[in-house]
Structures are given as structure tokens and as C-alpha cells.
Amino acid sequence: MSSKRLICEQDVLDMGADEVLYLDAFTIITPSALDAAFRRGIPVQREGEQRARKSNSTKKPCLWHRILETDGTYVVQVVNGRAQVNRLTESGPVAFGTDSAEEHNR
């Protein structure tokens, strides 16, 4: 995503499903944009936050390993066999990732 100073809900809705929303210290994101990112499972990465270690494989990093590698407080919601993980930040909940048993075993 570009280095806009204000991210609104439509900006998040226009993002690809596999993108990550990177925010620097000068970027403002609206609550509706954070909600949209959560609903769409788009991770929000704030400047200065610890990032999960990069993997050399093409396989998608395991959500549970990413959680263990990134300190924080998380909320996990499971609906119909699909887990939605939200990381709690000072600015509110931020979508961290999703997983299901089918995807996890790939």
C-alpha cells in the first residue's frame, strides 16, 4: 500500500487479499479502515513493531508460529472451523491473520 497519510475504509477495500497494510508513525487510519482490514483478514503492520521471521520457503507462514514469534495480546475467534486472530494494540484491535485446519495442514 502507498505511503498515504490517511487510510480510510475504501483504501482497505481496494487492497488485494494478500497485501499487508504498512503504517508509519505519521499515518492515520480510521476505525472503519481497521474494521475493514479485520473483516478481510488483511494484516496491519505498524512501524517499529516486531515482525515475524521471514521464511525461505514459498509456503505461507504458519499463523500460530507468527503469533509465538510476535509478542502481544491476541484475541482468537473461531467460526465454522476458521480462526480469525486479532492483535490488541494501543489503537485498538488489528487483524493479524486467519487459519483453518484445512489450510494449516497444507
C-alpha positions as CSV (number, residue, x, y, z in Angstrom):
1,M,0.0,0.0,0.0
2,S,1.2,3.5,-0.8
3,S,2.6,5.9,1.9
4,K,-0.7,7.8,2.3
5,R,-1.0,9.9,5.4
6,L,-4.7,8.9,6.0
7,I,-6.1,5.4,5.4
8,C,-9.8,5.1,5.1
9,E,-12.2,2.2,4.7
10,Q,-12.3,2.4,0.9
11,D,-8.5,2.2,0.8
12,V,-8.6,-1.1,2.6
13,L,-11.4,-2.4,0.5
14,D,-9.4,-1.6,-2.6
15,M,-6.4,-3.7,-1.4
16,G,-5.6,-7.2,-2.7
17,A,-6.5,-10.0,-0.3
18,D,-2.8,-11.0,0.1
19,E,-1.5,-7.5,0.8
20,V,-0.2,-6.2,4.1
21,L,-1.2,-2.7,5.3
22,Y,2.0,-1.0,6.5
23,L,1.6,2.1,8.7
24,D,4.4,4.6,9.6
25,A,4.3,6.9,12.6
26,F,2.8,9.7,10.6
27,T,-0.1,7.7,9.0
28,I,-3.6,7.9,10.5
29,I,-6.0,5.0,9.9
30,T,-9.7,5.4,10.6
31,P,-11.6,2.9,12.8
32,S,-13.7,1.8,9.9
33,A,-10.5,1.1,7.9
34,L,-9.2,-1.1,10.8
35,D,-12.6,-2.9,10.9
36,A,-12.4,-3.5,7.2
37,A,-8.9,-4.9,7.5
38,F,-10.1,-7.2,10.3
39,R,-13.1,-8.4,8.2
40,R,-10.9,-9.1,5.2
41,G,-8.0,-10.7,7.1
42,I,-5.5,-8.1,6.0
43,P,-2.6,-7.8,8.4
44,V,-1.8,-4.3,9.7
45,Q,2.0,-3.8,10.4
46,R,2.9,-0.6,12.3
47,E,6.3,0.9,12.1
48,G,8.6,-0.4,14.8
49,E,6.5,-3.5,15.7
50,Q,8.4,-6.7,15.8
51,R,7.9,-8.7,12.6
52,A,7.7,-12.5,12.3
53,R,10.9,-14.1,10.9
54,K,10.9,-14.5,7.1
55,S,10.8,-18.0,5.8
56,N,12.8,-19.1,2.7
57,S,10.0,-21.4,1.6
58,T,7.1,-20.4,-0.6
59,K,4.7,-21.9,1.9
60,K,2.6,-19.4,3.8
61,P,4.0,-18.9,7.3
62,C,2.0,-20.7,10.0
63,L,-0.2,-18.3,11.8
64,W,0.4,-19.9,15.2
65,H,4.2,-19.7,14.7
66,R,3.8,-16.0,13.8
67,I,1.9,-15.4,17.0
68,L,4.6,-17.1,19.0
69,E,7.3,-15.0,17.3
70,T,5.5,-11.7,17.9
71,D,4.9,-10.6,21.5
72,G,1.5,-9.1,22.1
73,T,-2.0,-9.8,23.3
74,Y,-4.3,-11.6,20.9
75,V,-8.0,-12.4,20.6
76,V,-8.9,-15.5,18.7
77,Q,-12.4,-16.0,17.3
78,V,-13.4,-19.4,15.7
79,V,-16.4,-19.6,13.5
80,N,-17.3,-22.6,11.3
81,G,-13.8,-24.1,11.8
82,R,-12.0,-20.9,10.8
83,A,-9.9,-18.9,13.3
84,Q,-9.6,-15.1,13.0
85,V,-6.8,-13.7,15.1
86,N,-6.7,-10.1,16.2
87,R,-3.8,-8.4,17.9
88,L,-4.7,-5.8,20.5
89,T,-2.7,-2.6,20.2
90,E,-3.0,0.9,21.8
91,S,-5.0,2.0,18.8
92,G,-7.4,-0.9,19.1
93,P,-7.6,-4.4,17.6
94,V,-5.6,-5.1,14.4
95,A,-6.2,-8.0,12.1
96,F,-3.3,-10.4,12.4
97,G,-4.3,-13.4,10.3
98,T,-6.7,-16.3,9.7
99,D,-6.3,-20.1,9.6
100,S,-8.4,-23.2,9.4
101,A,-7.5,-26.9,9.8
102,E,-7.6,-27.4,6.1
103,E,-5.2,-24.5,5.4
104,H,-3.0,-25.3,8.3
105,N,-2.1,-28.7,7.1
106,R,-1.1,-27.6,3.6
